[in-house]
Amino acid sequence: MTAGNGIGEGSVVYRGIKGLVARILRIPLEPASIPVNSGELLDSFHPAPGWIRLRRIQVLLAAFSAVVINIGLAVGFSLLNKNSDWMGWLFLLPVIIIPCLLKITLLRLQYDCTWYVLTARSLRIRRGLWVIHETTITYANIQNVTVRQGPIERLFGLSNIEVETAGGGGTSSDSSGPSGDSSHTGRIEGVNDPEALRDRIMSQVRKSRSSGLGDEPEQIRVAGSVGADADWSRLAGLLREIRDDLQGAGAT
């Protein structure tokens, strides 16, 4: 799994539509990568290519269902009211089809803006188009890693991984982001080999706990308090030496 994992852009017409939509809606065409220190980066990747195919099929199925319901309502009302023109109901079809085409076009941009990054200390999840949601979960605070796969994901060979924390390890721009991300849970969607990724995350969790690594702010506070205690101990020892010297001088 690497950052180069991607899917084809498609036809020239599709690229033109995507570029036009991106300019109108002011959506960046470049992937929203996460800045990470190269020394800490372990891996970065998008969802598997099957993820975007699955999402497109879901959008088409939803649009098809809406069209069938619309036509059914039109025919039903025309049968109940002989004077009604059921063809007039078809004006709703563009309202269904146009958002469907827009959603399919934006799915590619959504794919480009979705990143999963493993660093030496934490797991980072970034997704979103207009509003970028980023969740950072430190390994030391991870309590559970669960692999979930529904019947539709199974058809495409995909799984989702949910990473749960003890209540303080995950941080994000919002209390609840898209696709189930929150301050206590991170969701990695569209994974081809979930067991390998889960084992890799748990391996980092074990390393983090065995080395005593936790949240960086806590480390800074602890280091500061330890340093302060050491300074006070040295000062107290120096004062005791001065007291002993003064007592010795007074005795002579």
RABEL-V458222 format. One record per pair of residues at least 12 apart in sequence whose ideal C-beta (glycine too) atoms are under 10 Angstrom apart, sorted by the first residue. I is the first residue (numbers start at 0). J is the second residue. Records with the same first field share a line. If there is no record, write none. Layout:
I->J  J
//
This chain:
0->42  43  44  45  47  115  117  190  191  192  195  196  199
1->42  43  44  45
2->30  32  40  42  43  44  45  114  116
3->43  44  45
4->43  44  45  46  47  48  191
5->30  44  45  48  51  107  110  111
6->45  46  47  48  49  50  51  52  107  110  111
7->48  107
8->107
9->107
13->103  104  107
14->28  107
16->100  101  103  104
17->103  104  105  106  107  108
18->104
19->104
20->100  101  104  105  107  108
21->104  105  107  108  128
24->101  105  108  128  129
25->128  129
26->105  108  109  111  112  128  129
27->108  111  112  128  131
28->107  108  111  112
29->108  111  112
30->45  108  110  111  112  113  114  125
31->108  111  112  113  114  125  126  127  128  131  133
32->111  112  114  116  125
33->114  115  116  118  123  124  125  131  133  135
34->116
35->114  116  117  118  119  121  123
36->118  119  120
38->118  119
39->116  117  118  119  120  121
40->116  117  118  119
41->116  117  118  119  120  122  199  203
42->115  116  117  118  196  199
43->114  115  116  117  118  123  125
44->113  114  115  116  117  187  189  190  196
45->110  111  112  113  114  115  189
46->109  110  113  114  115  126  157  159  187  188  189  190  191
47->155  156  157  158  188  189  190  191  192
48->110  155  157  189  191
49->152  154  155  156  157  189  191
50->106  109  110  113  152  155  157  159  188  189  190  191
51->103  106  107  109  110  111  113  189
52->106  155  157  189
53->106  151  152  154  155  156  157  188  189
54->102  103  106  107  109  110  188  189
55->99  102  103  106  107
56->151  154  155
57->102  106  151
58->98  99  100  101  102  103  105  106
59->99  102  103
60->151
61->95  98  99  102
62->92  95  96  97  98  99  100  102  103
63->95  99
64->95
65->91  92  94  95  96  98  99
66->89  91  92  95  96  99
68->91  95
69->88  89  90  91  92  94  95
70->85  88  89  91  92
71->88
72->85  88  91
73->85  86  87  88  89  90  91  92
74->88
75->88
76->88
105->128
108->128
109->126  127  128  177
110->126  189
111->128
112->125  126  127  128  131  132
113->125  126  127  128  177  178  187  188  189
114->126  133
115->160  185  186  187  188  189  190  196
116->133  135
117->138  196  199  200  203
118->135  137  138  203
119->138  203  206  207  212
120->135  137  138  139  203  207  212  213  214  215
121->134  135  136  137  138  139  140  141  168  169  170  203  207  212  214  215
122->134  135  136  137  138  141  144  160  162  168  169  185  187  200  203  204
123->135  136  185
124->136  162  169  171  176  178  180  185  186  187  188
125->171  176  180
126->176  177  178  180  186  188
127->172  173  176  177  178  180
128->177
130->172  173  176  177
131->172  176
132->171  172  173  175  176  177  178  180
133->170  171  172  173  176  180
134->162  169  170  171  172  173  176  180  181  182  183  184  185  186
135->168  169  170  171  185
136->162  163  164  168  169  170  171  180  182  183  184  185  200
137->164  167  168  169  170  203  204  207  212  213  214  215
138->162  164  168  200  201  202  203  204  205  206  207  208  212  213
139->164  165  168  203  204  206  207  208  210  211  212  213  214  217
140->162  163  164  165  166  167  168  169  170  183  204  207  208  213  214
141->162  163  164  165  168  169  185  200  201  203  204  207  208
142->162  163  164  165  166  168  183  204
143->161  162  163  164  165  184  201
144->160  161  162  163  185  187  193  196  197  198  199  200  201  204
145->159  160  161  162  163  184  193  197
146->158  159  160  161  187  190  193  194  196  197
147->159  160  161  186  188  193
148->160  190  193
152->188  189  190
155->189  191
156->190  191  192
157->188  189  190  191  193
158->187  188  189  190  191  192  193  194  196  197
159->178  179  186  187  188  189  190  193
160->185  186  187  188  189  190  193  194  196  197  200
161->179  180  184  185  186  187  188
162->180  183  184  185  186  187  197  200  204
163->181  183  184  185
164->181  182  183  184  185
165->183
166->182  183
167->182  183  213  214  217
168->182  183  185  213  214
169->181  182  183  184  185
170->182  214
171->183  184  185
187->200
//
